[in-house]
Amino acid sequence: MQRVMARPQATDPVGSRLRSYPALKTMQEIPDALCFLNGTFGPLRDAKVSVLDRGFLFGDGIYEVVPVYGRRLFRFDEHLARLSRNLAKVRVLNPFDRAHWLEHCRQLIAAQPAPDQLLYIQITRGVAMRDHVMLPDLTPTVFIMTNPMKPPSAQQREHGVACITASDFRWERGDIKSISLLGNVLARQLSADQGATETILFRDGLLTEASSSNVWLVHQGGVVGVPKSEQVLEGIRYELIRELCEALGIGYTLRPITKADVSDADELMLSSATKEVLPVTQVDGKAVGHGALRGKPGPVYARLYEAYQRAKERQSI
Ligand SMILES: Cc1ncc(COP(=O)(O)O)c(C=O)c1O
């Protein structure tokens, strides 16, 4: 693991990380919310998989996270398409058609008291005696749960968040939404240790993404992101941000981004299912932006966030 490039002089301007779920100290503290495991619905607390599951032994599986607003799935088809693409990349057959995925997800969503949720789908290659080779004819393990959404706080939206930078020491297939997230976990912890919200990653001097978000900058009024590649997860918000920019008449470009580009950006933003679009106002302890807007969320962020809220209404099923 390589060291963090620079130590921030100050932590998150609002002194907060993204709101997280509480630590669970005993099995009894696991919520008894309904979950789906291999065709059966039951309490999350009681759901069990074999220790020989290849997800447990190898991290041999993929996942998907879909935001749910007012009990409706946001951009469900885009999430399902990415799930299918990822299954194909790791050579696991898609166990369900769209109608069945939707039916299972909706059953869980209906049973969860909170209307805004984060739905999690995980598929592993299945259970087998430990062997690196992909044995044929395994039955994939399919798990779905949905939890209350923990969106960024109003303070984080108003003031923006702090990030740190680090070298991207993860594997070279960031495009696969793999459950093997140790690299991302280590990367995220670097910022958590410093009271910051995300770790922005650079490989060979070029921006890739953050530990669990895509990164966008604003330059000369237009939004700039990094090209889609095997080193970056194509977040569902890639296309959404492109559509929102088009509707708002804001430029949208994908091109390699250097560390100097990030330092010199007029605005900086993160995007993910939970963060939607979130302004970054400090990187490595230095305020983002120029002039009167230095260290403050910018106008492009404000317009995108507003348009995003309208898209949630229109594009949830
Ligand atoms: C590494 C990484 N990049 C980008 C994203 C953003 O993807 P999405 O917009 O689909 O949530 C995520 C989401 O968790 C992620 O883990």
Ligand as a Chemical Component Dictionary entry (heavy atoms), coordinates in Angstrom:
data_LIG
# 
_chem_comp.id                   LIG 
_chem_comp.type                 NON-POLYMER 
_chem_comp.pdbx_formal_charge   0 
_chem_comp.three_letter_code    LIG 
# 
loop_
_chem_comp_atom.comp_id 
_chem_comp_atom.atom_id 
_chem_comp_atom.alt_atom_id 
_chem_comp_atom.type_symbol 
_chem_comp_atom.charge 
_chem_comp_atom.model_Cartn_x 
_chem_comp_atom.model_Cartn_y 
_chem_comp_atom.model_Cartn_z 
_chem_comp_atom.pdbx_ordinal 
LIG C1 C1 C 0 -15.588 2.642 -6.453 1  
LIG C2 C2 C 0 -16.887 3.291 -6.793 2  
LIG N1 N1 N 0 -16.912 4.196 -7.793 3  
LIG C3 C3 C 0 -18.052 4.831 -8.133 4  
LIG C4 C4 C 0 -19.240 4.575 -7.457 5  
LIG C5 C5 C 0 -20.492 5.307 -7.869 6  
LIG O1 O1 O 0 -21.384 4.419 -8.512 7  
LIG P1 P1 P 0 -22.946 4.669 -8.497 8  
LIG O2 O2 O 0 -23.173 6.036 -9.066 9  
LIG O3 O3 O 0 -23.517 3.601 -9.364 10 
LIG O4 O4 O 0 -23.409 4.563 -7.068 11 
LIG C6 C6 C 0 -19.260 3.637 -6.430 12 
LIG C7 C7 C 0 -20.506 3.365 -5.723 13 
LIG O5 O5 O 0 -20.557 2.758 -4.689 14 
LIG C8 C8 C 0 -18.060 2.981 -6.089 15 
LIG O6 O6 O 0 -18.031 2.061 -5.103 16 
# 
loop_
_chem_comp_bond.comp_id 
_chem_comp_bond.atom_id_1 
_chem_comp_bond.atom_id_2 
_chem_comp_bond.value_order 
_chem_comp_bond.pdbx_ordinal 
LIG C1 C2 SING 1  
LIG C2 N1 SING 2  
LIG C2 C8 DOUB 3  
LIG N1 C3 DOUB 4  
LIG C3 C4 SING 5  
LIG C4 C5 SING 6  
LIG C4 C6 DOUB 7  
LIG C5 O1 SING 8  
LIG O1 P1 SING 9  
LIG P1 O2 DOUB 10 
LIG P1 O3 SING 11 
LIG P1 O4 SING 12 
LIG C6 C7 SING 13 
LIG C6 C8 SING 14 
LIG C7 O5 DOUB 15 
LIG C8 O6 SING 16 
# 
